[in-house]
Amino acid sequence: MIEINKILETAQNRAQELGVCYRGALLPSEAHKVLQSMPEARIVDVRCRAELDWVGRVPGAIEVELLTYPGMQPSSSFLEQFTGQIANDAVLLFMCRTGVRSDKAATLLRQKGFTNCYNILEGFEGDKDENGHRGLKTGWKAAGLPWTQG
């Protein structure tokens, strides 16, 4: 438990350094350790259905589109999927492709009263490499963490 407390403290310090309102910012490997040590913690994957189907999924993640495909318009049902269904103090680890949409989702949920929102930096695939490909250097996949295709 000492290691998890240190990870969460580091994540909270990162969030302060980044100037965000949510609880913390985790690297993918840190998020995985939190999930392993805190069974009540949940990944909330905010990528669109097409990304989940074509790129891959994290087993056990709650899948809630922040933006819908095609067009990447805001999902009208995003907030209602949380309100009344998930406790306001639940430990929620938000993930998207690169960490940008999940930052927005964590911010939005924090503003709606959810107190334990964390963003997973780098997301599922991370930044592009020198050849323009994602998922090879940074992100959940590159870290060798559990995921499935299709």
C-alpha positions in Angstrom: 0.0 0.0 0.0 3.0 2.3 0.6 3.9 2.1 -3.1 0.3 3.0 -4.2 0.2 5.9 -1.8 3.5 7.1 -3.3 2.1 6.7 -6.9 -1.0 8.7 -6.0 1.0 11.4 -4.3 3.2 11.7 -7.4 0.1 11.9 -9.6 -1.4 14.6 -7.4 1.9 16.6 -7.5 1.9 16.3 -11.3 -1.7 17.6 -11.5 -0.7 20.6 -9.4 2.3 21.2 -11.7 0.1 21.0 -14.7 -2.5 23.3 -13.1 -5.4 21.0 -13.6 -8.4 20.8 -11.3 -8.7 17.0 -11.0 -7.0 14.8 -8.4 -4.0 13.5 -10.3 -2.1 12.6 -13.6 -0.8 9.1 -13.9 1.5 7.4 -16.3 0.1 4.2 -17.8 2.2 1.9 -15.7 1.2 3.8 -12.6 -2.5 3.6 -13.5 -2.1 -0.2 -14.0 -0.6 -0.5 -10.5 -3.4 1.5 -9.0 -5.9 -0.8 -10.7 -4.2 -3.9 -9.3 -4.0 -2.5 -5.8 -7.3 -0.7 -5.6 -10.1 -3.0 -6.9 -12.6 -0.2 -6.6 -10.6 2.0 -9.0 -11.9 1.9 -12.6 -10.6 3.0 -16.0 -13.0 5.1 -17.9 -12.1 4.9 -21.6 -13.6 8.0 -23.4 -12.5 7.1 -26.9 -15.2 6.7 -29.6 -16.6 3.3 -30.6 -14.6 3.2 -33.8 -11.3 3.6 -31.9 -12.3 0.9 -29.5 -13.3 -1.5 -32.3 -10.3 -0.8 -34.6 -7.5 0.0 -32.2 -8.1 -2.0 -29.1 -9.7 -2.0 -25.7 -8.6 -2.2 -22.1 -10.3 -5.2 -20.4 -12.7 -4.2 -17.7 -12.8 -0.5 -18.7 -16.0 1.5 -18.5 -16.4 2.7 -22.1 -18.2 6.1 -22.4 -17.7 8.2 -25.5 -16.8 11.8 -24.8 -17.0 12.6 -28.6 -19.0 10.5 -31.1 -17.8 9.2 -34.5 -18.0 10.3 -37.2 -17.7 14.1 -36.8 -16.2 13.9 -33.2 -19.1 15.9 -31.8 -19.7 16.0 -28.0 -21.8 13.1 -26.8 -25.1 14.3 -25.4 -25.2 11.4 -22.9 -21.7 11.6 -21.5 -22.6 13.1 -18.1 -25.8 11.2 -17.6 -23.8 7.9 -17.8 -22.1 9.0 -14.6 -24.7 10.9 -12.7 -26.5 8.6 -10.2 -24.7 5.5 -11.5 -21.2 6.0 -10.1 -20.4 7.4 -6.7 -19.0 10.9 -6.6 -16.0 9.6 -4.6 -15.2 6.7 -6.9 -11.6 6.4 -8.1 -11.9 7.1 -11.9 -8.9 6.8 -14.2 -9.7 8.5 -17.5 -8.1 7.3 -20.7 -8.3 8.3 -24.4 -6.0 7.9 -27.3 -3.3 10.4 -26.2 -4.4 11.9 -22.9 -6.1 15.0 -24.3 -9.8 14.0 -24.3 -9.3 12.2 -21.0 -8.0 15.4 -19.6 -11.2 17.1 -20.7 -13.3 14.3 -19.3 -11.5 14.3 -15.9 -11.9 18.1 -15.7 -15.6 17.9 -16.6 -16.4 15.2 -14.0 -14.4 17.0 -11.4 -16.4 20.2 -12.1 -19.6 18.0 -11.6 -18.5 17.0 -8.1 -16.5 13.7 -8.7 -13.6 14.1 -6.3 -11.2 11.3 -7.4 -10.6 11.8 -11.1 -7.2 11.0 -12.6 -6.0 11.4 -16.1 -3.9 8.7 -17.7 -1.1 10.7 -19.5 -0.1 9.3 -22.9 -3.4 7.5 -23.2 -3.9 4.2 -25.0 -1.5 4.9 -27.9 0.6 8.0 -27.0 2.3 10.4 -29.3 3.3 9.7 -32.8 6.9 8.4 -33.4 9.2 9.7 -36.1 7.3 7.7 -38.7 3.9 9.1 -37.7 2.8 5.9 -36.0 1.2 5.7 -32.5 1.4 3.0 -29.9 5.1 2.1 -30.3 6.9 4.4 -27.9 4.4 5.8 -25.3 1.0 5.0 -24.0 -0.8 2.0 -22.5 0.0 -0.4 -25.5 3.7 0.5 -25.6 4.0 -0.1 -21.9 2.9 -3.7 -22.5 -0.2 -3.4 -20.3 -3.3 -5.6 -20.9 -5.4 -4.8 -23.9 -7.4 -6.7 -26.5 -8.1 -6.2 -30.2 -11.5 -6.0 -31.7 
